[in-house]
Amino acid sequence: ICLRFCKSAGCARGFKQFILYSECVLCNRFIMLTIFFLPGISSNSVEKKIYVNLNYTIPCVRLLNATHQIGCQSSLSGNVGVLHVLDSEDNLEWVLNSGPNPPYLVILDYLLFTRAVMMKLKNGSNRVAGVAVVAPTINPSTGFSPHTTCPNENTGVYVEDYDPAFAHCNVTVWNPLGNGLSYEQFNFPIFSLKDDNETQLIRQCYINHNLAVNNNAPQYPLCAMQMYSHMSAVTDTSTCMRRSDKNSFSISPEMVCDPLGDFNVWAATRPLNVTSKGHKMWESVVIAAARLDSRSFFFDIAPGGESGVSGFVTLLAAAHALRNITQENHPNRTILYTLFQGETFDYIGSSRMVYDMQNDEFAVDLDNVHSVLEIGQVGFWSDSKLWLHSDPVSRKNGSINDELAANQSAIPVEEPGFSQPLPPSSFQRFLRAHPIPGVVIEDHRSAFTNRFYESMYDNAEYLKVSYPSNMTQEEQLDFLTDTAKSLTEVATMVARTLYLQAGGAETQLGNINADPQIVTRMLYGFLVQSNNSWFQQIIPSEWISHLELKLLYHHCYLPSSEATFLVQYLLANLTGSIVNITQENCQNQREDQDDKESKHIYTYMWVQGTLPLNSTERHGFCVRSTVHLSKAVSPAFHLQEYNSKDYSTWTESRWKSIKGRIFLVASHDLEMLTLGVGFGVLLTSLLLTYIVSSKADILFGSEREPSNATY
């Protein structure tokens, strides 16, 4: 092809000649492009022979607030280190001091993922390139919580101005197992690895190449690992938001961090006009609250079984139990079901709702709130009791404690019996703004019962949601676990209490019972398998792809998470009603083409419905409910007060890629020798090229043929 192209362009005879003459510019470009792109054709296959890419790498990411940054990151090009499998804490000496080939990338068993070990690695970070923690297939026997001992201590109601005696968990340390790892700053990447074939490959690579024999240094080549998790944001929220604002004026803006946030989900037993904001005359609401989010040390591994799921599943089941009774015998007060997002990070969701109520940006205001009942961690009540926590400072203003204690439910409900503050709860943000009576229901009297608070071990196994091994997924979906039974009883108690508190008749309590089948399905969907037949029925068809074949993790970031979306549709299906209207009218938020008012008080959702046997088409239908979303982004970002002490200022850094790979690395001496030989070959080739070019007339001497020569 080159020769024919050369001849047609009138170039000199032969391949060797035409590259020497300037007349063949097109030929030159063709050859150079060919040479340039040929290596790329086989680069992937070469890379695969050098590197083994790891498919399951969950990172620790960087978060920032008004004062500092926490989390982990790698360098821009990734951190590289020689692999070292740490089998005991005593073996740290090799990594931190005696090992001859630093920096090391440490592979940790989950039992060694403790504060003591991690802080030693942090302090010796000049010899540590990164850490990979092998996640267990079963939970550890001892407790583990990377959160602090006093969650959200500076943004609740118990600050110095409110009551210094209760500030900073002076009376009760709620999370005594908290080691604070999630709030440390590490200058190297930390990944979680699944204990599977990839982990076995890493261990085998270490044994074959890196394992020291008789305390002798291993010989090259050594097994190494590279971890990429470079974070764009640095210092604090104020700095990263300022950098993002500056970048927004560029042609191609690049954000470096995002405010943590999502959406709160709420619904009312009586329709509220959402276009009319602020105070509503003669309206009194009882808020029934729970939190939606959870977190752990590693991004996207936060099942939140006890800390989050047990509470909001109970609230959803209670709302379903109240659907019929509140429509047939509506009590005097409206029950407002609220599910808050971002509560882990200094009460983002609840503080935003309170802020909106104070500024007439919500359907009601704080003066419309009669009382609050919040459901906290209730997954282990069957092992002990349920406890009612109230605020000792505002308690003299009245609360619903007496009515809860007098409830006819068989569940033992007690008060702590001594003066102590509220546990970490969304209710604290309401009390901070207004003296509202209320209680928080928990399964602990003082310190948390939860041994894995805000960790990756707070999962289905810990909540005792398990199934016989011979069951199919459909059978597991409807299998009634003991945990589902106990939470059903709690939901029944909560529903009856809410009905009484809303002014309902006590004679109707026997008609209020939670459905255990609904509870067990929700536990299965949120903790075991979100892509199940029941969840598929209650969501629109375009959202099926979001039901991933994995656990549904709860964390807060914009846009709304799958958890928020699913809870929104669940609450609509559990509290709303099916209306016989077309899909077009349903999606346009109306009963018919002339309806202009319904969209102000109701929400219409078209869901895909059931899939009949031996059919490929689902029977979709429209659900009308009072379910709405409200912003769960801290008021600090609305006010642009990035150094706020009153509101959450947490942001999350952006990143470009998260990945890890292993390979064999040669010794430094061999690398230098290879580099030297490469330079020698380069210089030699340049010298030969110069000689050949300067003697071209002699070496390739012949008269130039005319352009019209024929062959």
C-alpha positions in Angstrom: 0.0 0.0 0.0 2.8 2.4 0.9 4.7 1.7 -2.3 1.6 2.2 -4.5 0.7 5.4 -2.6 4.3 6.6 -3.1 4.3 5.9 -6.8 1.0 7.7 -7.3 2.4 10.7 -5.6 5.5 10.7 -7.8 8.0 9.7 -5.2 11.3 8.1 -5.7 11.6 4.4 -6.3 11.4 2.1 -3.3 10.4 2.3 0.4 13.9 3.3 1.6 14.1 6.1 -0.8 10.7 7.8 -0.5 11.0 8.3 3.3 14.1 10.5 2.6 12.5 12.9 0.2 10.3 15.8 1.2 8.1 15.4 -1.8 6.3 12.5 -0.2 4.8 14.5 2.7 1.6 12.4 2.5 3.6 9.2 2.6 5.6 10.4 5.6 2.4 11.2 7.5 0.9 7.9 6.6 3.9 6.0 7.9 4.1 8.0 11.1 0.5 7.5 11.9 0.8 3.8 11.2 3.9 3.5 13.5 2.1 5.7 16.1 -1.1 3.6 16.3 0.4 0.1 15.9 1.6 -0.2 19.5 -1.9 0.8 20.8 -3.4 -2.1 18.9 -1.8 -4.6 21.2 -1.4 -2.5 24.4 -4.4 -4.0 26.1 -3.1 -7.5 25.7 0.3 -6.5 27.0 -1.3 -4.7 30.0 -3.3 -7.8 30.8 -0.1 -9.9 30.9 1.5 -7.4 33.3 -1.4 -6.4 35.6 -4.2 -8.2 37.3 -7.1 -5.7 37.8 -9.2 -6.1 41.0 -12.9 -6.0 40.4 -14.2 -5.5 43.9 -12.5 -2.4 45.5 -14.5 -0.3 47.8 -12.6 2.8 49.0 -12.5 5.0 52.0 -13.3 8.5 50.5 -12.6 12.0 51.7 -15.2 14.1 53.5 -14.9 17.7 54.6 -16.6 20.0 57.0 -16.2 23.6 58.3 -12.9 22.8 60.2 -11.1 19.9 58.6 -11.0 16.9 56.3 -11.4 13.2 57.1 -11.0 10.0 55.1 -8.4 8.7 52.7 -6.8 9.3 49.3 -4.0 8.2 46.9 -1.6 10.3 44.9 -2.7 11.6 41.5 -1.0 8.6 39.8 -2.0 6.1 42.4 0.0 4.6 45.3 2.3 1.7 44.6 3.7 -0.6 47.3 5.1 -4.0 47.8 2.5 -6.4 49.2 2.7 -7.5 52.8 0.0 -9.7 54.4 -0.2 -8.7 58.1 -1.0 -11.8 60.1 -0.6 -10.3 63.6 0.0 -6.9 65.2 3.5 -8.0 66.2 4.3 -8.3 62.5 3.9 -4.5 62.1 7.6 -4.1 62.9 8.4 -5.4 59.4 6.2 -2.8 57.7 7.2 0.1 59.9 10.9 -0.4 60.5 12.8 -3.6 59.4 11.3 -4.4 56.0 14.0 -3.7 53.3 11.6 -2.8 50.4 9.3 0.1 51.5 6.8 1.4 50.9 4.5 -1.5 51.7 0.9 -2.0 50.8 -0.6 -3.8 53.7 -3.2 -6.6 53.4 -5.2 -6.7 56.6 -7.5 -9.4 57.9 -10.7 -7.8 59.3 -9.8 -8.8 62.9 -6.7 -6.6 62.6 -8.7 -3.6 61.3 -8.6 -1.9 64.7 -7.8 1.6 65.8 -4.5 0.5 67.4 -3.2 -1.1 64.2 -4.5 1.7 61.9 -3.0 4.5 64.0 0.4 2.8 64.0 0.2 2.5 60.2 -0.9 6.2 60.0 2.0 7.3 62.1 4.4 5.4 59.9 2.8 6.5 56.6 6.1 7.2 54.9 6.6 3.4 54.8 3.0 2.6 54.0 1.6 3.0 50.5 -1.9 1.8 51.4 -4.1 -0.7 53.2 -6.5 -3.3 51.9 -9.0 -4.8 54.4 -10.3 -8.2 53.6 -14.0 -8.1 54.4 -15.3 -11.2 56.2 -18.0 -13.6 55.1 -19.4 -13.7 58.6 -19.5 -11.0 61.3 -16.8 -10.8 64.0 -17.7 -12.0 67.4 -16.5 -8.8 69.1 -18.1 -5.4 68.6 -16.7 -2.8 66.1 -17.9 0.7 65.5 -15.8 3.2 63.5 -18.1 6.1 64.6 -17.4 8.3 67.6 -18.5 7.6 71.1 -20.8 10.6 71.1 -22.5 10.8 67.7 -23.5 14.3 66.5 -22.5 15.8 69.8 -22.1 19.4 68.5 -25.3 19.7 66.4 -28.0 18.3 68.7 -29.9 20.2 71.3 -27.4 19.5 74.1 -25.0 22.3 73.8 -23.6 24.6 76.4 -26.4 27.2 76.0 -29.2 24.5 76.5 -27.8 22.5 79.4 -24.1 22.2 80.0 -24.6 19.2 82.3 -25.9 17.1 79.3 -23.5 18.5 76.7 -20.8 16.2 75.1 -22.4 13.0 76.4 -21.3 14.0 80.0 -24.1 11.8 81.4 -24.4 8.9 79.0 -21.8 7.7 76.4 -24.1 6.4 73.8 -21.6 4.5 71.6 -18.9 3.1 74.0 -17.5 0.9 71.3 -16.9 3.8 68.9 -13.2 4.0 68.0 -13.5 7.1 65.8 -11.8 5.6 62.7 -14.3 7.1 60.3 -13.3 10.6 61.5 -9.6 10.2 61.0 -7.5 11.5 58.1 -5.3 9.0 56.4 -2.7 10.1 53.8 -2.9 6.8 51.9 -5.7 4.9 50.3 -7.7 2.2 52.2 -9.8 -0.3 50.3 -12.1 -3.1 51.3 -11.7 -6.3 49.4 -14.1 -9.2 49.2 -12.8 -12.5 50.5 -13.0 -14.4 47.2 -10.8 -15.6 44.4 -9.1 -12.2 43.9 -8.1 -12.1 47.6 -6.7 -15.7 47.3 -4.8 -14.6 44.2 -3.2 -11.7 46.2 -2.3 -14.0 49.1 -0.7 -16.6 46.7 1.3 -13.8 44.9 2.6 -12.7 48.4 3.5 -16.3 49.3 5.3 -17.0 46.0 7.3 -13.7 45.9 7.3 -11.7 49.1 7.2 -14.1 52.0 10.4 -13.8 54.0 12.0 -17.2 54.9 14.1 -17.4 58.1 13.9 -13.6 58.4 15.8 -13.3 55.1 14.7 -10.5 52.7 12.7 -11.9 49.7 14.3 -11.8 46.3 13.1 -9.8 43.3 10.7 -9.8 41.5 8.3 -8.9 44.2 4.5 -8.8 44.2 3.2 -5.2 44.3 -0.1 -3.5 44.2 -1.3 -0.1 42.9 -4.3 1.7 44.4 -6.1 4.7 42.7 -8.4 6.9 44.8 -7.2 10.4 44.3 -9.6 13.0 45.8 -10.1 16.4 44.3 -11.1 18.4 47.4 -8.7 19.4 50.2 -8.6 21.3 53.5 -12.2 22.0 54.4 -15.7 22.7 53.0 -15.2 26.5 52.7 -12.0 25.9 50.6 -13.6 23.3 48.3 -16.8 25.2 47.8 -14.8 28.3 46.9 -12.8 26.4 44.3 -16.0 24.9 42.9 -17.6 28.3 42.6 -14.5 29.6 40.7 -14.6 26.7 38.4 -18.2 27.3 37.6 -17.3 30.3 35.5 -14.9 28.4 33.3 -15.8 26.9 29.9 -15.6 23.4 31.2 -16.5 23.7 35.0 -15.2 21.0 37.3 -16.6 20.7 40.7 -14.2 19.4 43.4 -16.8 18.6 46.1 -20.5 18.3 46.7 -22.7 19.0 49.7 -24.0 15.8 51.3 -27.7 15.6 50.8 -30.7 13.8 49.5 -34.4 14.1 50.0 -36.7 13.6 53.0 -39.8 11.5 52.4 -43.0 12.5 54.1 -46.8 11.8 53.9 -49.8 12.9 55.9 -53.0 11.0 56.9 -54.9 14.1 55.8 -54.1 15.8 52.5 -52.0 19.0 53.0 -51.9 21.7 50.3 -48.2 21.7 49.4 -48.4 24.9 47.4 -49.6 26.8 50.4 -46.6 27.1 52.7 -46.3 28.0 56.3 -48.8 28.0 59.2 -52.2 26.4 58.7 -55.0 27.5 60.9 -56.7 24.8 62.9 -54.2 22.3 61.8 -52.4 20.1 64.4 -49.9 17.4 63.4 -48.2 14.6 65.2 -44.9 13.8 63.6 -43.9 10.2 63.4 -40.2 10.1 62.4 -37.4 7.7 61.6 -34.0 8.1 59.8 -33.2 6.6 56.4 -29.4 6.8 56.1 -26.4 5.0 57.6 -22.7 5.0 56.9 -19.5 3.0 57.5 -15.8 3.4 57.1 -16.0 2.4 53.5 -18.0 4.1 50.8 -21.2 2.2 49.8 -20.9 -0.5 52.4 -23.5 0.7 54.9 -26.4 -1.7 55.3 -27.6 0.0 58.5 -29.6 -3.0 59.7 -30.1 -2.0 63.3 -29.2 1.7 63.1 -31.6 2.6 60.3 -33.6 -0.2 58.7 -35.2 -1.5 61.9 -36.6 2.0 62.6 -37.9 3.0 59.2 -39.3 -0.4 58.4 -41.2 -0.2 61.7 -42.6 3.2 60.8 -43.6 2.1 57.3 -45.4 -0.9 58.8 -47.2 1.4 61.3 -48.2 3.7 58.6 -49.7 0.8 56.6 -51.6 -0.4 59.8 -53.1 3.1 60.1 -54.2 3.5 56.5 -57.8 2.2 56.7 -58.6 3.4 60.2 -57.5 7.0 59.5 -59.6 7.1 56.3 -62.7 5.6 58.0 -62.4 7.2 61.5 -60.0 10.1 61.0 -58.7 11.4 64.3 -58.7 15.1 65.2 -55.0 15.6 64.5 -53.0 14.8 61.3 -50.2 12.2 61.5 -47.2 13.3 59.5 -44.9 10.4 58.6 -41.4 11.8 58.1 -38.3 9.8 57.0 -35.1 11.9 57.3 -32.0 11.5 55.2 -28.5 12.5 56.2 -29.0 12.2 60.0 -25.6 10.5 60.4 -23.9 13.7 59.3 -25.1 16.2 61.9 -28.9 15.9 61.3 -28.9 17.1 57.7 -32.5 16.1 56.9 -34.2 17.1 60.2 -32.4 20.4 60.4 -33.5 21.3 56.9 -37.1 20.5 57.6 -37.0 22.5 60.8 -35.4 25.4 58.9 -38.1 25.2 56.2 -40.8 25.2 58.8 -39.3 28.3 60.5 -39.1 30.1 57.1 -42.6 29.1 55.8 -41.1 26.8 53.1 -42.9 23.7 54.3 -46.6 22.6 54.3 -46.9 23.4 58.0 -44.8 25.3 60.5 -43.5 24.5 64.0 -46.6 26.0 65.7 -48.7 23.3 63.9 -46.6 20.5 65.5 -48.4 19.0 68.5 -45.8 16.4 69.4 -43.1 14.1 68.0 -42.7 10.3 68.2 -39.5 9.0 66.8 -38.5 5.4 66.2 -34.8 4.8 66.7 -33.0 1.5 66.9 -35.6 -1.2 67.8 -34.2 -4.3 66.2 -33.2 -6.0 69.4 -36.1 -5.2 71.7 -37.1 -8.9 72.0 -33.8 -9.5 73.7 -34.5 -6.9 76.3 -37.2 -4.2 76.4 -38.3 -1.0 74.6 -37.4 2.2 76.3 -39.0 5.6 76.0 -36.5 8.5 76.0 -37.5 12.1 76.6 -35.8 15.4 77.2 -35.5 16.1 80.9 -35.2 19.9 80.2 -38.4 20.4 78.3 -40.3 17.5 79.8 -42.1 19.8 82.3 -44.0 21.3 79.3 -45.8 18.0 78.8 -45.3 15.0 76.6 -46.9 11.8 75.4 -45.0 9.6 78.0 -48.1 8.8 80.0 -50.1 7.7 77.0 -47.3 5.5 75.8 -46.9 3.9 79.2 -50.6 3.3 79.5 -50.8 1.6 76.1 -52.4 -1.8 76.2 -49.8 -3.4 74.1 -48.1 -6.5 75.5 -44.7 -5.1 74.7 -42.8 -4.0 77.8 -42.2 -0.2 77.4 -40.3 1.5 80.2 -38.5 4.8 80.9 -34.8 4.8 81.9 -35.7 5.7 85.5 -33.1 8.4 85.9 -32.4 11.8 84.4 -30.5 11.5 81.1 -30.6 13.3 77.8 -32.1 12.1 74.6 -30.0 9.7 72.6 -28.8 10.9 69.1 -32.1 11.6 67.3 -33.8 13.8 64.8 -36.1 15.1 67.6 -33.2 17.0 69.0 -33.3 19.4 66.0 -37.0 20.2 66.7 -36.2 20.8 70.4 -33.4 23.1 69.4 -35.8 25.3 67.6 -39.0 25.0 69.7 -40.1 23.3 73.0 -42.1 20.5 71.5 -43.2 17.4 73.6 -42.1 14.1 72.3 -40.3 10.8 72.9 -37.8 8.5 71.1 -38.4 4.8 71.2 -35.2 2.7 71.4 -34.2 -0.9 72.4 -31.5 0.4 74.8 -31.8 2.1 78.2 -28.5 4.0 78.1 -25.6 2.9 75.8 -26.5 1.4 72.4 -27.4 -2.2 72.2 -25.9 -2.1 68.7 -22.4 -3.5 68.8 -21.8 -2.5 65.1 -23.1 1.0 65.0 -22.4 2.7 61.6 -20.2 -0.2 60.4 -20.4 -2.7 57.5 -21.3 -5.4 60.0 -24.6 -3.8 60.9 -26.3 -6.1 58.4 -28.9 -8.8 57.9 -26.8 -11.4 59.8 -26.5 -9.1 62.8 -30.2 -8.3 62.8 -30.9 -12.1 62.6 -32.6 -11.9 59.3 -31.7 -15.4 57.9 -33.4 -18.1 55.9 -33.2 -21.9 55.5 -30.6 -22.8 52.9 -32.9 -24.8 50.6 -35.3 -21.8 49.9 -35.6 -20.0 46.6 -35.6 -16.2 46.5 -39.4 -16.1 46.2 -39.7 -18.3 49.3 -37.3 -16.2 51.2 -39.3 -13.1 50.3 -42.4 -14.4 52.1 -40.6 -16.3 54.9 -41.6 -14.9 58.3 -38.4 -14.4 60.3 -38.3 -13.9 64.1 -37.0 -10.4 63.6 -40.0 -9.6 61.3 -42.4 -10.9 64.0 -40.8 -8.7 66.7 -40.8 -5.6 64.6 -44.4 -6.3 63.7 -45.3 -6.1 67.3 -43.4 -2.8 67.7 -45.1 -1.4 64.6 -48.5 -2.3 66.1 -47.7 -0.5 69.3 -46.4 2.5 67.5 -49.5 2.7 65.2 -51.9 2.4 68.2 -49.9 5.1 70.1 -50.0 7.4 67.2 -53.7 7.0 66.7 -54.3 7.8 70.4 -52.0 10.8 70.3 -53.8 12.1 67.2 -57.0 12.0 69.1 -58.4 8.7 67.9 -60.9 6.6 69.9 -59.4 4.0 72.2 -62.2 1.6 71.2 -60.6 1.4 67.7 -57.2 0.1 68.9 -58.1 -3.5 68.3 -58.6 -2.8 64.6 -55.0 -1.5 64.3 -52.5 -4.3 63.6 -49.3 -4.3 61.5 -49.0 -6.9 58.8 -46.0 -9.3 59.5 -45.9 -10.2 55.7 -45.2 -6.6 54.8 -42.5 -6.3 57.5 -40.7 -9.5 56.4 -40.8 -8.4 52.8 -39.3 -5.0 53.6 -36.5 -6.6 55.6 -35.7 -8.9 52.8 -35.7 -6.1 50.2 -33.6 -3.7 52.2 -31.1 -6.1 53.7 -30.9 -9.1 51.5 -32.1 -8.6 47.9 -33.5 -5.4 46.6 -34.2 -6.9 43.1 -37.2 -8.9 44.1 -40.7 -9.5 42.7 -42.5 -7.3 45.3 -40.3 -4.3 44.9 -40.6 -4.7 41.1 -44.4 -4.4 41.4 -44.4 -1.1 43.3 -42.1 1.0 41.1 -42.3 2.3 37.6 -40.8 0.2 34.8 -38.0 2.8 34.0 -36.6 2.2 37.5 -36.1 -1.5 37.3 -32.5 -1.1 36.4 -31.9 0.6 39.8 -32.8 -2.6 41.6 -29.3 -3.9 41.5 -28.4 -7.5 42.3 -26.8 -6.5 45.6 -27.5 -5.2 49.0 -29.2 -1.8 49.2 -26.8 0.5 51.0 -28.0 3.7 52.5 -25.9 6.8 52.3 -26.6 10.4 51.5 -25.6 12.3 48.4 -27.2 14.1 45.6 -29.1 13.1 43.5 -31.6 11.0 45.5 -30.4 7.5 46.5 -32.1 4.2 45.7 -33.2 4.0 49.3 -35.0 7.3 49.2 -36.7 6.4 45.9 -37.8 3.0 47.2 -39.1 4.3 50.5 -41.0 7.0 48.6 -42.8 4.4 46.5 -43.3 2.0 49.4 -44.9 4.7 51.6 -47.2 5.6 48.7 -48.3 2.0 48.2 -48.7 1.4 51.9 -50.7 4.5 52.7 -52.3 5.5 49.4 -55.1 4.1 47.3 -55.4 2.7 43.7 -57.4 5.0 41.4 -58.9 4.0 38.1 -57.3 6.5 35.7 -55.2 6.3 32.6 -51.4 6.2 32.7 -51.3 9.6 30.9 -53.5 11.3 33.5 -51.6 9.6 36.3 -48.2 10.8 35.1 -49.6 14.3 34.5 -50.8 14.4 38.2 -54.5 14.6 37.6 -57.7 12.6 37.8 -58.9 13.7 34.4 -58.0 16.3 31.8 -60.1 19.0 33.6 -58.5 18.4 37.0 -56.3 21.3 38.0 -56.4 21.0 41.8 -55.5 17.4 42.8 -51.8 17.9 42.1 -51.6 20.5 44.9 -52.6 17.9 47.6 -51.9 14.5 46.1 -49.1 12.7 44.3 -49.9 10.2 41.5 -47.5 7.4 40.7 -47.8 4.9 37.9 -46.3 1.6 38.9 -45.8 -1.5 36.8 -47.8 -3.9 39.0 -47.8 -7.7 38.9 -46.5 -10.0 36.2 -49.2 -12.7 35.6 -48.1 -16.3 35.2 -47.1 -17.2 31.6 -47.3 -13.5 30.6 -44.7 -10.9 29.5 -46.8 -7.8 30.2 -47.5 -6.4 33.6 -50.8 -5.0 34.8 -49.8 -1.4 35.8 -51.9 0.9 37.9 -52.0 4.4 39.4 -51.4 5.0 43.1 -52.7 8.2 44.7 -51.1 9.3 47.9 -50.0 12.2 50.0 -46.3 11.3 49.7 -44.0 14.1 48.9 -40.2 14.8 48.9 -38.5 17.7 50.5 -34.9 18.8 50.3 -32.4 17.2 52.7 -29.5 19.5 52.1 -28.1 21.4 55.0 -29.3 25.1 55.4 -25.6 26.0 55.6 -25.4 25.6 51.8 -28.6 27.4 51.2 -27.3 30.3 53.3 -23.7 29.8 52.0 -22.4 29.8 55.5 -19.8 27.2 55.1 -18.3 27.8 58.5 -21.6 27.4 60.3 -21.7 26.0 63.8 -25.5 25.6 63.8 -25.9 23.4 60.7 -24.1 20.5 59.1 -21.3 21.5 56.7 -20.3 18.1 55.4 -19.2 17.7 51.8 -17.9 14.8 49.8 -14.8 15.1 47.6 -15.1 14.2 43.9 -12.8 11.7 42.3 -12.1 10.4 38.8 -11.4 6.7 39.3 -11.3 4.1 42.0 -9.3 0.9 41.1 -6.6 -1.4 42.2 -4.3 -3.9 40.5 -1.4 -6.2 41.3 1.8 -6.9 39.3 5.4 -8.0 39.7 8.0 -5.3 40.3 11.7 -5.6 39.5 14.5 -4.4 41.7 15.6 -0.8 41.5 19.0 -1.8 40.2 17.4 -3.8 37.3 15.1 -0.9 36.5 18.1 1.5 36.4 20.0 -1.0 34.2 17.0 -1.3 31.8 16.7 2.5 31.7 20.4 2.8 30.9 20.3 0.2 28.2 17.3 1.9 26.7 19.1 5.2 26.6 22.1 3.5 25.0 19.9 1.9 22.3 18.3 5.3 21.7 21.6 7.1 21.3 23.0 4.4 19.1 19.9 4.5 16.8 20.1 8.2 16.5 23.8 8.0 15.6 23.2 5.3 13.0 20.3 7.4 11.6 22.5 10.4 11.3 25.3 8.4 9.6 22.8 6.8 7.2 21.1 10.1 6.4 24.4 11.9 5.8 25.7 9.1 3.4 22.3 8.5 1.8 23.6 9.6 -1.7 26.4 7.0 -1.5 24.4 4.2 0.1 21.3 4.6 -2.1 22.9 6.3 -5.0 21.0 6.3 -8.3 19.6 8.8 -10.6 16.1 10.0 -9.8 13.6 8.7 -12.3 11.3 11.1 -14.0 7.8 11.6 -12.6 6.2 10.0 -15.7 8.3 6.9 -15.5 6.5 3.6 -16.1 7.0 0.1 -14.7 
